[in-house]
Amino acid sequence: MRVQMRTEISKLHTRLETTMIYVTHDQIEAMTMGDRICVMKDGIVQQVDTPLHIYDTPANIFVAGFIGTPPMNFFNGHIEKEDGKLFFKTATISIPLPKEWYAKTEAYVNKDIVFGVRPEEIGSERAELDPNSPRIKAKVEVMEPMGAETYLYLDTGDKSSCIARIDAHRHAIIGQEVDLAVSLSTAHLFDKETELLVV
């Protein structure tokens, strides 16, 4: 019913050729119906932009977690510098950071920071085919087959959990240890205190 309603409102909008403001708590409705989205929290504007730009470049942790289904995964960790290279690290995860991130992340060396990555970038074909993709090891706790894709709920062993959205034809078993590549193409780092986007 809601899908049909969204379709009809979108048709009406196109037919009337006028500006419409649609208020919703449903991020799927916002993404599918809006040319531009205003994300608010407690009455305060967090970000105003196109749906795709908000998805790809969220202004802060709230926006990153609100937009997207399943939501973005967040890992609390810190940045370490080793032999001139920067790494995001937790107790069980070590991810080398792209050199183009260095200018914005050097100031965070030995400081707490939050790493965010979307479920579709963990174990994705793009990530697995790239030999330079960092990898994370985790245990499969829950599997949710969704038809064309499967959601894997993973335990990374450091009191952190994450969700991977993988092709339905890739096989996994509950309790299995998996080693998955991570694409950094849409990954981000957020300031731990301000929760604002760093890179």
TIRO-2110 file (N, C-alpha, C; in Angstrom, 1 decimal):
// TIRO-2110
0.8, -1.2, 0.0, N, 1, A
0.0, 0.0, 0.0, CA, 1, A
0.9, 1.3, 0.0, C, 1, A
1.9, 1.3, 0.9, N, 2, A
2.8, 2.4, 1.0, CA, 2, A
3.6, 2.6, -0.3, C, 2, A
4.0, 1.5, -1.0, N, 3, A
4.7, 1.6, -2.2, CA, 3, A
3.8, 2.2, -3.3, C, 3, A
2.6, 1.8, -3.3, N, 4, A
1.6, 2.3, -4.3, CA, 4, A
1.4, 3.8, -4.1, C, 4, A
1.3, 4.2, -2.8, N, 5, A
1.1, 5.6, -2.4, CA, 5, A
2.3, 6.4, -2.9, C, 5, A
3.5, 5.9, -2.7, N, 6, A
4.7, 6.7, -3.1, CA, 6, A
4.7, 6.9, -4.6, C, 6, A
4.3, 5.8, -5.3, N, 7, A
4.2, 5.9, -6.8, CA, 7, A
3.2, 7.0, -7.2, C, 7, A
2.0, 7.0, -6.6, N, 8, A
1.0, 7.9, -7.0, CA, 8, A
1.4, 9.3, -6.7, C, 8, A
2.0, 9.6, -5.6, N, 9, A
2.5, 10.9, -5.2, CA, 9, A
3.5, 11.4, -6.2, C, 9, A
4.5, 10.5, -6.5, N, 10, A
5.5, 10.9, -7.5, CA, 10, A
4.9, 11.2, -8.8, C, 10, A
3.9, 10.5, -9.3, N, 11, A
3.2, 10.8, -10.5, CA, 11, A
2.6, 12.1, -10.5, C, 11, A
1.9, 12.4, -9.3, N, 12, A
1.2, 13.7, -9.2, CA, 12, A
2.2, 14.8, -9.2, C, 12, A
3.3, 14.6, -8.5, N, 13, A
4.3, 15.7, -8.5, CA, 13, A
4.8, 16.0, -9.9, C, 13, A
5.1, 14.9, -10.7, N, 14, A
5.5, 15.1, -12.1, CA, 14, A
4.5, 15.8, -12.9, C, 14, A
3.2, 15.4, -12.7, N, 15, A
2.1, 16.0, -13.5, CA, 15, A
1.9, 17.5, -13.2, C, 15, A
2.0, 17.8, -11.9, N, 16, A
1.7, 19.2, -11.5, CA, 16, A
2.8, 20.2, -11.8, C, 16, A
4.0, 19.6, -11.9, N, 17, A
5.2, 20.4, -12.2, CA, 17, A
5.4, 21.6, -11.2, C, 17, A
5.3, 21.2, -9.9, N, 18, A
5.3, 22.2, -8.8, CA, 18, A
6.2, 21.7, -7.7, C, 18, A
6.6, 22.6, -6.9, N, 19, A
7.4, 22.2, -5.7, CA, 19, A
6.5, 21.7, -4.6, C, 19, A
6.9, 20.5, -4.1, N, 20, A
6.1, 19.9, -3.0, CA, 20, A
7.0, 19.6, -1.8, C, 20, A
6.5, 19.8, -0.6, N, 21, A
7.3, 19.4, 0.6, CA, 21, A
6.5, 18.3, 1.2, C, 21, A
7.3, 17.2, 1.4, N, 22, A
6.7, 15.9, 1.9, CA, 22, A
7.4, 15.6, 3.2, C, 22, A
6.7, 15.5, 4.3, N, 23, A
7.3, 15.2, 5.6, CA, 23, A
7.1, 13.7, 6.0, C, 23, A
8.2, 13.1, 6.3, N, 24, A
8.2, 11.6, 6.6, CA, 24, A
9.3, 11.2, 7.6, C, 24, A
9.0, 10.2, 8.3, N, 25, A
10.0, 9.6, 9.2, CA, 25, A
10.6, 8.3, 8.5, C, 25, A
10.1, 8.0, 7.3, N, 26, A
10.6, 6.9, 6.6, CA, 26, A
11.6, 7.3, 5.6, C, 26, A
12.9, 6.8, 5.8, N, 27, A
14.0, 7.2, 5.0, CA, 27, A
13.9, 6.7, 3.6, C, 27, A
13.2, 5.6, 3.4, N, 28, A
13.0, 5.0, 2.1, CA, 28, A
12.1, 5.9, 1.3, C, 28, A
11.0, 6.4, 1.9, N, 29, A
10.1, 7.4, 1.2, CA, 29, A
10.9, 8.7, 0.8, C, 29, A
11.8, 9.1, 1.7, N, 30, A
12.5, 10.3, 1.5, CA, 30, A
13.5, 10.1, 0.3, C, 30, A
14.2, 9.0, 0.3, N, 31, A
15.1, 8.7, -0.8, CA, 31, A
14.4, 8.5, -2.1, C, 31, A
13.3, 7.9, -2.2, N, 32, A
12.6, 7.6, -3.4, CA, 32, A
11.8, 8.7, -4.0, C, 32, A
11.3, 9.6, -3.2, N, 33, A
10.4, 10.6, -3.6, CA, 33, A
11.0, 12.0, -3.7, C, 33, A
12.1, 12.3, -3.1, N, 34, A
12.6, 13.6, -3.0, CA, 34, A
13.7, 13.9, -4.0, C, 34, A
13.7, 15.1, -4.6, N, 35, A
14.8, 15.6, -5.4, CA, 35, A
15.9, 16.1, -4.5, C, 35, A
15.5, 16.6, -3.4, N, 36, A
16.4, 17.1, -2.3, CA, 36, A
15.8, 16.6, -1.0, C, 36, A
16.7, 16.3, -0.1, N, 37, A
16.2, 15.8, 1.3, CA, 37, A
16.8, 16.7, 2.3, C, 37, A
15.9, 17.0, 3.3, N, 38, A
16.4, 17.7, 4.5, CA, 38, A
16.3, 16.8, 5.7, C, 38, A
17.4, 16.3, 6.2, N, 39, A
17.4, 15.4, 7.3, CA, 39, A
17.5, 16.2, 8.6, C, 39, A
16.5, 16.0, 9.5, N, 40, A
16.5, 16.7, 10.8, CA, 40, A
16.6, 15.8, 12.0, C, 40, A
17.1, 16.3, 13.1, N, 41, A
17.1, 15.5, 14.3, CA, 41, A
16.8, 16.5, 15.4, C, 41, A
15.8, 16.2, 16.2, N, 42, A
15.3, 17.0, 17.3, CA, 42, A
15.1, 18.5, 16.8, C, 42, A
14.5, 18.6, 15.6, N, 43, A
14.2, 19.9, 15.1, CA, 43, A
15.4, 20.7, 14.5, C, 43, A
16.5, 20.1, 14.5, N, 44, A
17.7, 20.8, 14.0, CA, 44, A
18.1, 20.1, 12.6, C, 44, A
18.3, 21.0, 11.6, N, 45, A
18.8, 20.5, 10.3, CA, 45, A
20.2, 19.9, 10.4, C, 45, A
20.3, 18.6, 9.9, N, 46, A
21.6, 18.0, 9.9, CA, 46, A
22.3, 18.1, 8.5, C, 46, A
21.5, 17.9, 7.5, N, 47, A
22.0, 18.0, 6.1, CA, 47, A
20.9, 18.2, 5.1, C, 47, A
21.2, 19.0, 4.1, N, 48, A
20.3, 19.2, 3.0, CA, 48, A
21.0, 18.9, 1.7, C, 48, A
20.5, 18.0, 0.9, N, 49, A
21.2, 17.7, -0.3, CA, 49, A
20.4, 16.7, -1.2, C, 49, A
20.9, 16.2, -2.3, N, 50, A
20.3, 15.2, -3.1, CA, 50, A
20.3, 13.9, -2.4, C, 50, A
19.4, 13.0, -2.6, N, 51, A
19.4, 11.7, -2.0, CA, 51, A
20.7, 10.9, -2.1, C, 51, A
21.3, 10.9, -3.3, N, 52, A
22.5, 10.2, -3.6, CA, 52, A
23.7, 10.8, -2.8, C, 52, A
23.8, 12.1, -2.8, N, 53, A
24.9, 12.7, -2.1, CA, 53, A
24.8, 12.5, -0.6, C, 53, A
23.6, 12.6, -0.1, N, 54, A
23.4, 12.3, 1.4, CA, 54, A
23.8, 10.9, 1.7, C, 54, A
23.5, 9.9, 0.8, N, 55, A
23.8, 8.5, 1.0, CA, 55, A
25.4, 8.3, 0.9, C, 55, A
26.0, 9.0, -0.1, N, 56, A
27.4, 8.8, -0.3, CA, 56, A
28.3, 9.6, 0.6, C, 56, A
27.8, 10.8, 1.0, N, 57, A
28.6, 11.7, 1.8, CA, 57, A
27.8, 12.2, 3.0, C, 57, A
27.4, 11.4, 4.0, N, 58, A
26.6, 11.9, 5.1, CA, 58, A
27.4, 12.9, 5.9, C, 58, A
26.8, 13.9, 6.4, N, 59, A
27.4, 15.0, 7.2, CA, 59, A
27.9, 14.5, 8.6, C, 59, A
27.2, 13.5, 9.1, N, 60, A
27.6, 13.1, 10.5, CA, 60, A
27.0, 11.7, 10.7, C, 60, A
27.3, 11.1, 11.9, N, 61, A
26.9, 9.8, 12.2, CA, 61, A
25.4, 9.6, 12.2, C, 61, A
24.7, 10.6, 12.6, N, 62, A
23.2, 10.4, 12.6, CA, 62, A
22.7, 10.2, 11.2, C, 62, A
23.1, 11.1, 10.3, N, 63, A
22.7, 11.0, 8.9, CA, 63, A
23.1, 9.6, 8.3, C, 63, A
24.4, 9.3, 8.5, N, 64, A
24.9, 8.0, 8.0, CA, 64, A
24.1, 6.8, 8.5, C, 64, A
23.7, 6.8, 9.7, N, 65, A
22.9, 5.7, 10.3, CA, 65, A
21.5, 5.7, 9.9, C, 65, A
20.9, 6.9, 9.6, N, 66, A
19.5, 7.0, 9.3, CA, 66, A
19.2, 6.7, 7.8, C, 66, A
20.1, 7.1, 6.9, N, 67, A
19.9, 6.8, 5.5, CA, 67, A
20.6, 5.5, 5.1, C, 67, A
19.8, 4.6, 4.5, N, 68, A
20.3, 3.3, 4.1, CA, 68, A
19.7, 2.2, 4.8, C, 68, A
19.4, 1.1, 4.1, N, 69, A
18.8, -0.1, 4.7, CA, 69, A
19.5, -1.3, 4.2, C, 69, A
20.1, -2.1, 5.1, N, 70, A
20.4, -1.9, 6.5, CA, 70, A
21.2, -0.6, 6.7, C, 70, A
21.3, -0.1, 7.9, N, 71, A
22.0, 1.2, 8.1, CA, 71, A
23.5, 0.9, 8.1, C, 71, A
24.3, 2.0, 8.0, N, 72, A
25.7, 1.9, 7.9, CA, 72, A
26.3, 1.2, 9.2, C, 72, A
27.3, 0.4, 9.1, N, 73, A
28.0, -0.2, 10.2, CA, 73, A
29.0, 0.8, 10.8, C, 73, A
29.1, 0.9, 12.1, N, 74, A
30.0, 1.8, 12.8, CA, 74, A
31.0, 1.0, 13.7, C, 74, A
32.3, 1.3, 13.6, N, 75, A
33.2, 0.6, 14.4, CA, 75, A
34.0, 1.7, 15.2, C, 75, A
34.0, 1.5, 16.5, N, 76, A
34.8, 2.5, 17.4, CA, 76, A
36.3, 2.0, 17.4, C, 76, A
37.2, 2.8, 17.1, N, 77, A
38.6, 2.5, 17.2, CA, 77, A
39.5, 3.7, 17.2, C, 77, A
40.7, 3.6, 16.7, N, 78, A
41.6, 4.7, 16.7, CA, 78, A
42.5, 4.6, 15.5, C, 78, A
43.3, 5.6, 15.2, N, 79, A
44.2, 5.6, 14.1, CA, 79, A
45.6, 5.5, 14.6, C, 79, A
46.3, 4.5, 14.0, N, 80, A
47.8, 4.3, 14.3, CA, 80, A
48.6, 4.6, 13.1, C, 80, A
49.8, 5.1, 13.3, N, 81, A
50.8, 5.3, 12.3, CA, 81, A
51.9, 4.3, 12.4, C, 81, A
52.2, 3.6, 11.3, N, 82, A
53.2, 2.6, 11.3, CA, 82, A
54.0, 2.7, 10.0, C, 82, A
55.3, 3.0, 10.1, N, 83, A
56.2, 3.1, 8.9, CA, 83, A
55.6, 4.1, 7.9, C, 83, A
55.1, 5.2, 8.4, N, 84, A
54.5, 6.3, 7.6, CA, 84, A
53.2, 6.0, 7.0, C, 84, A
52.6, 4.9, 7.3, N, 85, A
51.2, 4.5, 6.9, CA, 85, A
50.2, 4.6, 8.0, C, 85, A
49.0, 5.0, 7.6, N, 86, A
47.9, 5.2, 8.6, CA, 86, A
47.0, 4.0, 8.6, C, 86, A
46.6, 3.5, 9.8, N, 87, A
45.7, 2.4, 9.9, CA, 87, A
44.5, 2.8, 10.9, C, 87, A
43.3, 2.3, 10.5, N, 88, A
42.2, 2.3, 11.5, CA, 88, A
42.3, 1.0, 12.2, C, 88, A
42.3, 1.0, 13.6, N, 89, A
42.4, -0.2, 14.3, CA, 89, A
41.4, -0.4, 15.4, C, 89, A
40.9, -1.6, 15.6, N, 90, A
40.2, -2.0, 16.8, CA, 90, A
41.0, -3.1, 17.4, C, 90, A
40.4, -3.8, 18.4, N, 91, A
41.1, -5.0, 19.0, CA, 91, A
41.3, -6.1, 18.0, C, 91, A
40.4, -6.2, 17.0, N, 92, A
40.4, -7.3, 16.1, CA, 92, A
40.5, -6.9, 14.6, C, 92, A
40.4, -5.6, 14.3, N, 93, A
40.4, -5.1, 12.9, CA, 93, A
41.5, -4.2, 12.7, C, 93, A
42.2, -4.3, 11.5, N, 94, A
43.2, -3.4, 11.1, CA, 94, A
43.0, -3.0, 9.6, C, 94, A
42.7, -1.8, 9.3, N, 95, A
42.3, -1.4, 8.0, CA, 95, A
43.3, -0.3, 7.5, C, 95, A
44.1, -0.5, 6.5, N, 96, A
45.0, 0.5, 6.0, CA, 96, A
44.2, 1.6, 5.3, C, 96, A
44.5, 2.8, 5.7, N, 97, A
43.7, 3.9, 5.1, CA, 97, A
44.3, 4.4, 3.8, C, 97, A
43.4, 4.8, 2.8, N, 98, A
43.9, 5.3, 1.5, CA, 98, A
44.8, 6.5, 1.7, C, 98, A
45.8, 6.7, 0.9, N, 99, A
46.7, 7.9, 1.1, CA, 99, A
45.9, 9.2, 0.9, C, 99, A
44.9, 9.2, 0.1, N, 100, A
44.1, 10.4, -0.1, CA, 100, A
43.4, 10.8, 1.1, C, 100, A
43.3, 10.0, 2.1, N, 101, A
42.7, 10.3, 3.4, CA, 101, A
43.7, 11.0, 4.4, C, 101, A
45.0, 10.8, 4.1, N, 102, A
46.0, 11.2, 5.1, CA, 102, A
45.9, 12.7, 5.6, C, 102, A
45.6, 13.6, 4.6, N, 103, A
45.6, 15.0, 5.0, CA, 103, A
44.6, 15.3, 6.0, C, 103, A
43.4, 14.6, 6.0, N, 104, A
42.4, 14.8, 6.9, CA, 104, A
42.4, 14.0, 8.2, C, 104, A
43.3, 12.9, 8.1, N, 105, A
43.3, 12.0, 9.3, CA, 105, A
44.6, 12.0, 10.1, C, 105, A
45.6, 12.7, 9.6, N, 106, A
46.9, 12.8, 10.4, CA, 106, A
46.6, 13.3, 11.8, C, 106, A
45.7, 14.3, 11.9, N, 107, A
45.5, 14.9, 13.2, CA, 107, A
44.8, 13.9, 14.2, C, 107, A
44.4, 12.8, 13.7, N, 108, A
43.7, 11.8, 14.6, CA, 108, A
44.6, 10.6, 15.0, C, 108, A
45.8, 10.7, 14.6, N, 109, A
46.7, 9.6, 15.0, CA, 109, A
46.7, 9.5, 16.5, C, 109, A
46.5, 8.2, 17.0, N, 110, A
46.5, 7.9, 18.4, CA, 110, A
45.2, 8.4, 19.1, C, 110, A
44.2, 8.8, 18.3, N, 111, A
43.0, 9.3, 18.9, CA, 111, A
41.8, 8.4, 18.5, C, 111, A
40.8, 8.5, 19.3, N, 112, A
39.6, 7.7, 19.0, CA, 112, A
38.9, 8.3, 17.8, C, 112, A
38.3, 7.4, 17.0, N, 113, A
37.6, 7.8, 15.8, CA, 113, A
36.6, 6.7, 15.4, C, 113, A
35.6, 7.0, 14.6, N, 114, A
34.6, 6.0, 14.2, CA, 114, A
34.7, 5.7, 12.7, C, 114, A
34.8, 4.5, 12.4, N, 115, A
34.9, 4.0, 11.0, CA, 115, A
33.5, 3.6, 10.6, C, 115, A
33.0, 4.1, 9.5, N, 116, A
31.7, 3.7, 9.0, CA, 116, A
31.8, 3.1, 7.6, C, 116, A
31.1, 1.9, 7.4, N, 117, A
31.0, 1.3, 6.1, CA, 117, A
29.7, 0.7, 5.9, C, 117, A
29.2, 0.8, 4.7, N, 118, A
27.8, 0.3, 4.4, CA, 118, A
27.8, -1.2, 4.2, C, 118, A
26.7, -1.9, 4.6, N, 119, A
26.6, -3.4, 4.5, CA, 119, A
27.0, -3.9, 3.1, C, 119, A
26.6, -3.2, 2.0, N, 120, A
26.9, -3.7, 0.7, CA, 120, A
28.3, -3.6, 0.3, C, 120, A
29.2, -2.9, 1.1, N, 121, A
30.6, -2.8, 0.8, CA, 121, A
31.4, -3.9, 1.6, C, 121, A
30.7, -4.7, 2.4, N, 122, A
31.4, -5.8, 3.1, CA, 122, A
31.1, -7.1, 2.3, C, 122, A
32.2, -7.7, 1.8, N, 123, A
32.0, -9.0, 1.0, CA, 123, A
31.4, -8.8, -0.3, C, 123, A
31.4, -7.5, -0.9, N, 124, A
30.9, -7.3, -2.2, CA, 124, A
31.8, -7.8, -3.3, C, 124, A
31.2, -8.1, -4.4, N, 125, A
32.0, -8.6, -5.5, CA, 125, A
33.2, -7.6, -5.9, C, 125, A
32.9, -6.3, -5.9, N, 126, A
33.9, -5.3, -6.1, CA, 126, A
35.0, -5.4, -5.2, C, 126, A
34.7, -5.5, -3.9, N, 127, A
35.7, -5.6, -2.9, CA, 127, A
36.5, -6.9, -3.0, C, 127, A
35.8, -8.0, -3.2, N, 128, A
36.5, -9.3, -3.3, CA, 128, A
37.5, -9.4, -4.5, C, 128, A
37.1, -8.7, -5.6, N, 129, A
38.0, -8.8, -6.8, CA, 129, A
39.2, -7.8, -6.7, C, 129, A
39.2, -6.9, -5.8, N, 130, A
40.3, -6.0, -5.6, CA, 130, A
41.3, -6.6, -4.6, C, 130, A
42.5, -6.9, -5.1, N, 131, A
43.5, -7.6, -4.2, CA, 131, A
44.0, -6.6, -3.1, C, 131, A
43.7, -5.3, -3.3, N, 132, A
44.2, -4.4, -2.2, CA, 132, A
43.1, -4.1, -1.2, C, 132, A
41.9, -4.7, -1.3, N, 133, A
40.9, -4.5, -0.3, CA, 133, A
41.3, -5.0, 1.0, C, 133, A
41.1, -4.2, 2.1, N, 134, A
41.3, -4.8, 3.4, CA, 134, A
40.3, -5.8, 3.7, C, 134, A
40.5, -6.7, 4.7, N, 135, A
39.6, -7.8, 5.0, CA, 135, A
39.3, -7.7, 6.5, C, 135, A
38.1, -8.2, 6.9, N, 136, A
37.8, -8.4, 8.3, CA, 136, A
37.3, -9.9, 8.5, C, 136, A
37.7, -10.4, 9.6, N, 137, A
37.2, -11.7, 10.0, CA, 137, A
36.1, -11.6, 11.0, C, 137, A
35.1, -12.4, 10.9, N, 138, A
33.9, -12.4, 11.8, CA, 138, A
33.2, -13.7, 11.8, C, 138, A
32.3, -13.9, 12.7, N, 139, A
31.5, -15.1, 12.8, CA, 139, A
30.1, -14.7, 12.5, C, 139, A
29.5, -15.6, 11.6, N, 140, A
28.1, -15.4, 11.2, CA, 140, A
27.2, -15.8, 12.4, C, 140, A
26.4, -14.8, 12.8, N, 141, A
25.5, -15.0, 13.9, CA, 141, A
24.0, -15.3, 13.4, C, 141, A
23.6, -14.5, 12.4, N, 142, A
22.3, -14.6, 11.9, CA, 142, A
22.3, -14.4, 10.4, C, 142, A
21.5, -15.2, 9.6, N, 143, A
21.4, -15.0, 8.2, CA, 143, A
19.9, -14.6, 7.9, C, 143, A
19.8, -13.6, 7.0, N, 144, A
18.4, -13.3, 6.6, CA, 144, A
18.4, -13.3, 5.0, C, 144, A
17.9, -14.4, 4.4, N, 145, A
17.8, -14.4, 3.0, CA, 145, A
16.7, -13.5, 2.6, C, 145, A
17.0, -12.6, 1.6, N, 146, A
16.0, -11.6, 1.1, CA, 146, A
15.6, -11.8, -0.3, C, 146, A
16.0, -12.9, -0.9, N, 147, A
15.7, -13.2, -2.3, CA, 147, A
17.0, -13.0, -3.1, C, 147, A
17.2, -11.9, -3.7, N, 148, A
18.4, -11.6, -4.5, CA, 148, A
19.6, -11.4, -3.7, C, 148, A
19.4, -11.1, -2.4, N, 149, A
20.6, -10.9, -1.5, CA, 149, A
20.3, -11.5, -0.2, C, 149, A
21.4, -11.6, 0.6, N, 150, A
21.3, -12.1, 2.0, CA, 150, A
22.0, -11.2, 2.9, C, 150, A
21.4, -10.9, 4.1, N, 151, A
22.0, -10.1, 5.1, CA, 151, A
22.7, -11.1, 6.1, C, 151, A
24.0, -10.8, 6.3, N, 152, A
24.7, -11.6, 7.3, CA, 152, A
24.9, -10.7, 8.5, C, 152, A
24.5, -11.1, 9.7, N, 153, A
24.8, -10.4, 10.9, CA, 153, A
26.0, -11.0, 11.5, C, 153, A
27.1, -10.2, 11.7, N, 154, A
28.4, -10.7, 12.0, CA, 154, A
28.9, -10.2, 13.3, C, 154, A
29.6, -11.1, 14.0, N, 155, A
30.3, -10.7, 15.3, CA, 155, A
31.8, -10.6, 15.0, C, 155, A
32.4, -9.4, 15.1, N, 156, A
33.8, -9.2, 14.8, CA, 156, A
34.7, -9.6, 16.0, C, 156, A
34.2, -10.0, 17.1, N, 157, A
35.0, -10.5, 18.2, CA, 157, A
35.5, -9.4, 19.1, C, 157, A
35.2, -8.2, 18.9, N, 158, A
35.6, -7.1, 19.8, CA, 158, A
34.5, -6.3, 20.4, C, 158, A
33.4, -7.1, 20.7, N, 159, A
32.1, -6.5, 21.2, CA, 159, A
31.5, -5.6, 20.2, C, 159, A
31.9, -5.8, 18.9, N, 160, A
31.3, -5.1, 17.8, CA, 160, A
30.5, -6.1, 16.9, C, 160, A
29.5, -5.6, 16.3, N, 161, A
28.8, -6.4, 15.3, CA, 161, A
28.6, -5.6, 14.1, C, 161, A
28.4, -6.2, 12.9, N, 162, A
28.1, -5.5, 11.7, CA, 162, A
27.2, -6.4, 10.8, C, 162, A
26.7, -5.7, 9.8, N, 163, A
25.9, -6.4, 8.8, CA, 163, A
26.5, -6.3, 7.4, C, 163, A
26.6, -7.5, 6.8, N, 164, A
27.0, -7.5, 5.4, CA, 164, A
25.9, -7.9, 4.5, C, 164, A
25.7, -7.2, 3.4, N, 165, A
24.7, -7.5, 2.4, CA, 165, A
25.3, -8.1, 1.2, C, 165, A
25.2, -9.4, 1.1, N, 166, A
25.9, -10.2, 0.0, CA, 166, A
25.0, -10.8, -1.0, C, 166, A
25.5, -11.2, -2.1, N, 167, A
24.7, -11.9, -3.1, CA, 167, A
24.1, -13.2, -2.5, C, 167, A
22.9, -13.5, -2.8, N, 168, A
22.2, -14.6, -2.3, CA, 168, A
22.8, -16.0, -2.6, C, 168, A
23.6, -16.0, -3.7, N, 169, A
24.2, -17.2, -4.2, CA, 169, A
25.5, -17.6, -3.5, C, 169, A
26.0, -16.6, -2.6, N, 170, A
27.2, -16.9, -1.8, CA, 170, A
26.7, -17.6, -0.6, C, 170, A
27.4, -18.7, -0.3, N, 171, A
26.9, -19.5, 0.8, CA, 171, A
27.6, -19.2, 2.2, C, 171, A
26.9, -19.2, 3.2, N, 172, A
27.4, -19.0, 4.6, CA, 172, A
26.6, -19.9, 5.5, C, 172, A
27.2, -20.2, 6.6, N, 173, A
26.5, -21.0, 7.6, CA, 173, A
26.6, -20.3, 9.0, C, 173, A
25.5, -20.4, 9.7, N, 174, A
25.5, -19.7, 11.1, CA, 174, A
26.6, -20.4, 11.9, C, 174, A
27.4, -19.6, 12.6, N, 175, A
28.5, -20.1, 13.4, CA, 175, A
29.8, -20.1, 12.6, C, 175, A
29.7, -20.0, 11.3, N, 176, A
30.9, -20.1, 10.4, CA, 176, A
31.8, -18.8, 10.6, C, 176, A
33.1, -19.0, 10.6, N, 177, A
34.0, -17.9, 10.6, CA, 177, A
34.2, -17.5, 9.1, C, 177, A
34.0, -16.2, 8.8, N, 178, A
34.2, -15.7, 7.4, CA, 178, A
35.3, -14.7, 7.4, C, 178, A
35.9, -14.6, 6.2, N, 179, A
36.9, -13.6, 5.9, CA, 179, A
36.5, -12.8, 4.7, C, 179, A
36.0, -11.5, 5.0, N, 180, A
35.4, -10.7, 3.9, CA, 180, A
36.2, -9.5, 3.6, C, 180, A
36.2, -9.2, 2.3, N, 181, A
36.9, -8.0, 1.8, CA, 181, A
36.0, -6.8, 2.1, C, 181, A
36.6, -5.6, 2.3, N, 182, A
35.8, -4.4, 2.5, CA, 182, A
36.2, -3.4, 1.5, C, 182, A
35.2, -2.9, 0.8, N, 183, A
35.5, -1.8, -0.1, CA, 183, A
35.5, -0.4, 0.6, C, 183, A
36.5, 0.4, 0.4, N, 184, A
36.5, 1.7, 1.1, CA, 184, A
36.0, 2.8, 0.2, C, 184, A
35.4, 2.5, -0.9, N, 185, A
34.9, 3.5, -1.9, CA, 185, A
33.9, 4.4, -1.3, C, 185, A
33.0, 3.9, -0.4, N, 186, A
32.0, 4.8, 0.2, CA, 186, A
32.2, 4.7, 1.7, C, 186, A
33.3, 4.2, 2.2, N, 187, A
33.6, 4.2, 3.7, CA, 187, A
33.9, 5.6, 4.2, C, 187, A
33.7, 5.8, 5.5, N, 188, A
34.0, 7.1, 6.1, CA, 188, A
34.6, 7.0, 7.5, C, 188, A
35.2, 8.1, 7.9, N, 189, A
35.6, 8.2, 9.3, CA, 189, A
34.9, 9.4, 9.9, C, 189, A
34.5, 9.3, 11.1, N, 190, A
33.8, 10.3, 11.8, CA, 190, A
34.5, 10.7, 13.1, C, 190, A
34.4, 11.9, 13.5, N, 191, A
35.0, 12.4, 14.8, CA, 191, A
34.2, 11.7, 15.9, C, 191, A
34.9, 11.1, 16.9, N, 192, A
34.3, 10.4, 18.0, CA, 192, A
33.4, 11.4, 18.8, C, 192, A
33.9, 12.6, 19.1, N, 193, A
33.3, 13.5, 20.0, CA, 193, A
32.2, 14.3, 19.3, C, 193, A
32.5, 14.9, 18.2, N, 194, A
31.5, 15.7, 17.5, CA, 194, A
30.5, 14.9, 16.6, C, 194, A
30.9, 13.7, 16.2, N, 195, A
30.2, 12.8, 15.3, CA, 195, A
30.1, 13.4, 13.9, C, 195, A
30.9, 14.4, 13.6, N, 196, A
30.9, 15.0, 12.3, CA, 196, A
31.8, 14.2, 11.3, C, 196, A
31.5, 14.3, 10.0, N, 197, A
32.3, 13.6, 9.0, CA, 197, A
33.8, 14.1, 9.0, C, 197, A
34.7, 13.2, 9.0, N, 198, A
36.1, 13.6, 8.8, CA, 198, A
36.5, 13.4, 7.4, C, 198, A
36.3, 12.2, 6.9, N, 199, A
36.6, 11.9, 5.5, CA, 199, A
35.6, 10.8, 5.0, C, 199, A
END
